[in-house]
């Protein structure tokens, strides 16, 4: 059993070196500018490979504490290999861009993307692929049933939208909605969006936070109206009772 575990650990180490150091694009992975990939993304990509669904963070830890730890550099969130065979050129545009690229988005994001387009976060790039299968593979990491969209990349590039190549993948900071096509938004997504908007509207008060509405028939809003509190006019009633007793 010990020998079998050692073999599996060595095989996993070789797989990690290949994925991180040689062809991350082959697995739909895009390292950050320093070459790191988050453990979560690496695990997702490994689990997609047949026979590797058993791998957990603990298996990484075993490798990083073993004889092969010198191959890697890591922190508590991400990992990279020290010897890399890939390059990422984000300064020169790619020549010979495919006419169509694909991207798969979450169902809930589908309406927004068709209306507003795609935009990456500040420290990342959008990841697009000329292959539908790869686009769906990447999109499935965020949504079990993502929506596949087409990006008219060549038209977008001709209008000034830059695209960069990373192996078999393509990167962009944003893509306007004019260059994105896809299936119509499903009714269930539209219903969810309308329901969410309705709930937000119902929770929104008719007055600004920190203000209150004055009601001349009520006491001060800061005075509790709980059981036992004397109602308005109790002083007048007490005076009338005292006058009756004094007569």
Rosetta blueprint (number, residue, H / E / L):
1 X L
2 X H
3 X H
4 X H
5 X H
6 X H
7 X H
8 X H
9 X H
10 X H
11 X H
12 X H
13 X H
14 X H
15 X H
16 X H
17 X H
18 X H
19 X H
20 X H
21 X H
22 X L
23 X L
24 X H
25 X H
26 X H
27 X H
28 X L
29 X L
30 X L
31 X L
32 X L
33 X L
34 X L
35 X L
36 X L
37 X E
38 X E
39 X H
40 X H
41 X H
42 X H
43 X H
44 X H
45 X H
46 X H
47 X H
48 X L
49 X L
50 X L
51 X L
52 X L
53 X L
54 X L
55 X L
56 X L
57 X H
58 X H
59 X H
60 X H
61 X H
62 X H
63 X H
64 X H
65 X L
66 X L
67 X L
68 X L
69 X H
70 X H
71 X H
72 X E
73 X E
74 X E
75 X L
76 X L
77 X L
78 X E
79 X E
80 X E
81 X E
82 X L
83 X L
84 X L
85 X L
86 X L
87 X L
88 X L
89 X L
90 X L
91 X L
92 X L
93 X L
94 X L
95 X L
96 X L
97 X L
98 X L
99 X L
100 X L
101 X E
102 X E
103 X E
104 X E
105 X E
106 X L
107 X H
108 X H
109 X H
110 X H
111 X H
112 X H
113 X H
114 X H
115 X H
116 X H
117 X L
118 X E
119 X E
120 X L
121 X L
122 X L
123 X L
124 X L
125 X L
126 X E
127 X E
128 X E
129 X E
130 X L
131 X L
132 X H
133 X H
134 X H
135 X H
136 X H
137 X H
138 X H
139 X H
140 X L
141 X L
142 X L
143 X L
144 X L
145 X L
146 X L
147 X E
148 X E
149 X E
150 X E
151 X E
152 X L
153 X H
154 X H
155 X H
156 X H
157 X H
158 X H
159 X L
160 X L
161 X L
162 X L
163 X L
164 X E
165 X E
166 X E
167 X L
168 X L
169 X E
170 X E
171 X E
172 X E
173 X L
174 X E
175 X E
176 X L
177 X H
178 X H
179 X H
180 X E
181 X E
182 X E
183 X L
184 X L
185 X L
186 X L
187 X H
188 X H
189 X H
190 X H
191 X H
192 X H
193 X H
194 X H
195 X H
196 X H
197 X H
198 X H
199 X H
200 X H
201 X H
202 X H
203 X H
204 X L
205 X L
206 X L
207 X L
208 X L
209 X L
210 X L
211 X L
212 X L
213 X L
214 X L
215 X L
216 X L
217 X L
218 X L
219 X L
220 X L
221 X L
222 X L
223 X L
224 X L
225 X L
226 X L
227 X L
228 X L
229 X L
230 X L
231 X L
232 X L
233 X L
234 X H
235 X H
236 X H
237 X H
238 X H
239 X H
240 X H
241 X H
242 X H
243 X H
244 X H
245 X H
246 X H
247 X L
